[in-house]
Amino acid sequence: MSEERCEVAVVGLGAMGAATLYQLAKAGVKAVGIDRFAPPHDQGSSHGDTRITRLAVGEGAAYVPLVRRSHQIWRELEAQSGEALFEQCGVLVMSSSATTTSHHGAADFTANTIELGRTYGIAHEVLTSSQIRERFPQFGPIRDGAVGYFEPEGGFVRPERCIATQLEAAQALGATLITGATVSALESLGGGVRVKAGERTLVADKVIVCAGMWSANLLGEPFSALLKVCRQTLYWFKLAEPTIFPEVSPSFILAHGPGEADICYGFPPIPGEGSMKIATEQYVALNSIDALDRTVSAAEVDEMYRKQVAGNIAGVTSELVKARVCTYTVTPDFGFIIDDHPTLDNVTVVSACSGHGFKHSAAIGEAVAQRCVSGASQIDLSAFSLSRFA
Ligand SMILES: Cc1cc2nc3c(=O)[nH]c(=O)nc-3n(C[C@H](O)[C@H](O)[C@H](O)COP(=O)(O)OP(=O)(O)OC[C@H]3O[C@@H](n4cnc5c(N)ncnc54)[C@H](O)[C@@H]3O)c2cc1C
């Protein structure tokens, strides 16, 4: 069978791949995007209706320019497509007691978020426990000594719509999509890369791998040693009636105890749905991604409600409306990897996951496309290099 040629092949069209393909097409590059499924889909890390976005990214300063630029790109895409992608309902990061909670590698996540808000001149309010109680009665009980950070420019994005919109825009700009084809091998050929995608073989000048939880399988070492995949569960609980949620309620992250597990996050009730999406995080690595259990048991629902919802979020019942399973792909320091593959020439790896990647994805796509076209990106990506794990 003949080999198809392109300038750039993007492997994986989830959050990072769809953004990268769109930006490459926008830059006039002859690009092909390949996915094992038909994105947007519910098999990877980018489904479940909503993703929090916030400018004061408590995970670290290197992320701030990415999320800022992403907010601009979501708005540009909305203007082009007419789709609602970014809901700027504000975001509230809070503790419910004086105890600090670590999250995504930051020892005191709320304090870190406040510090970043100050350092980067991000509009925000620091709230005392009584101010949180007064303005946001849907959370709590909030104990004395608790602290809150409210950022009006934050909110949530709609992941499936963002992916679909960028893929449609990429195609309109001339990109080719190959779906239902699994890339099984990448072979460097001096000047290019041979890509085996299902029954097809492509030769690309460059390849960008955005394969989410499947990255380690495709890329081998050092990725198989660095990346762990963790099962996550998302829950939509029915609202109590009459609802105490105001018409505009923020996305939130609520740290309610000292342990890594004492944290939950959620979204405002979506009008007409009568439920609220709430989740927490687990960092137990799967032995194999084939072993991922995509069902959510009654025991898990019960535990989620008891440990995370009851006593922390008022106005939500224990009645489950729906639940979904998703995955985090996590590096040892919870940070992203955006770098060249150390042994496969002309292959770039974008493993921007670790549970907090979506908000940055539009700008990551742009920066990776710039790096691919001109060798450098406007936003500095050096914090995401592989060498930090050497
Ligand atoms: C439960 C949960 C909650 C989250 N909450 C937030 C949040 O509130 N805010 C936030 O910013 N981020 C959040 N994140 C993180 C964010 O969603 C992820 O960082 C992001 O979606 C990861 O995108 P990705 O492109 O790396 O992976 P994916 O979207 O999974 O994409 C990978 C793609 O590669 C394809 N693929 C893989 N292997 C191959 C192959 N060999 N051949 C062809 N195709 C292949 C897959 O089919 C898939 O489409 C959350 C993640 C989860 C799971």
The ligand as a Gaussian input file, in Angstrom:
#p B3LYP/6-31G(d) Opt

LIG

0 1
 C      -12.260000      13.632000      35.827000
 C      -11.389000      14.707000      35.269000
 C      -11.568000      16.014000      35.670000
 C      -10.752000      17.021000      35.183000
 N      -10.988000      18.306000      35.570000
 C      -10.275000      19.309000      35.020000
 C      -10.616000      20.656000      35.302000
 O      -11.565000      20.939000      36.048000
 N       -9.882000      21.631000      34.711000
 C       -8.856000      21.350000      33.858000
 O       -8.237000      22.274000      33.355000
 N       -8.530000      20.062000      33.563000
 C       -9.215000      19.055000      34.113000
 N       -8.925000      17.753000      33.813000
 C       -7.764000      17.467000      32.961000
 C       -8.051000      17.584000      31.485000
 O       -9.351000      17.178000      31.186000
 C       -7.001000      16.771000      30.772000
 O       -5.729000      17.297000      31.096000
 C       -7.162000      16.825000      29.275000
 O       -8.489000      16.587000      28.907000
 C       -6.236000      15.798000      28.663000
 O       -6.332000      15.867000      27.280000
 P       -5.438000      14.958000      26.344000
 O       -5.581000      15.506000      24.980000
 O       -4.073000      14.842000      26.929000
 O       -6.075000      13.495000      26.469000
 P       -7.389000      12.907000      25.765000
 O       -8.428000      13.950000      25.650000
 O       -7.722000      11.645000      26.448000
 O       -6.938000      12.623000      24.284000
 C       -6.094000      11.592000      23.896000
 C       -6.565000      11.164000      22.519000
 O       -5.605000      10.339000      21.926000
 C       -6.262000       9.311000      21.221000
 N       -5.277000       8.233000      21.075000
 C       -4.569000       7.681000      22.080000
 N       -3.710000       6.768000      21.612000
 C       -3.854000       6.775000      20.272000
 C       -3.238000       6.029000      19.229000
 N       -2.274000       5.133000      19.484000
 N       -3.664000       6.237000      17.967000
 C       -4.634000       7.154000      17.694000
 N       -5.247000       7.877000      18.661000
 C       -4.863000       7.694000      19.925000
 C       -7.454000       8.986000      22.103000
 O       -8.482000       8.323000      21.427000
 C       -7.850000      10.370000      22.576000
 O       -8.824000      10.954000      21.731000
 C       -9.722000      16.722000      34.276000
 C       -9.543000      15.398000      33.856000
 C      -10.379000      14.400000      34.325000
 C      -10.166000      12.997000      33.870000

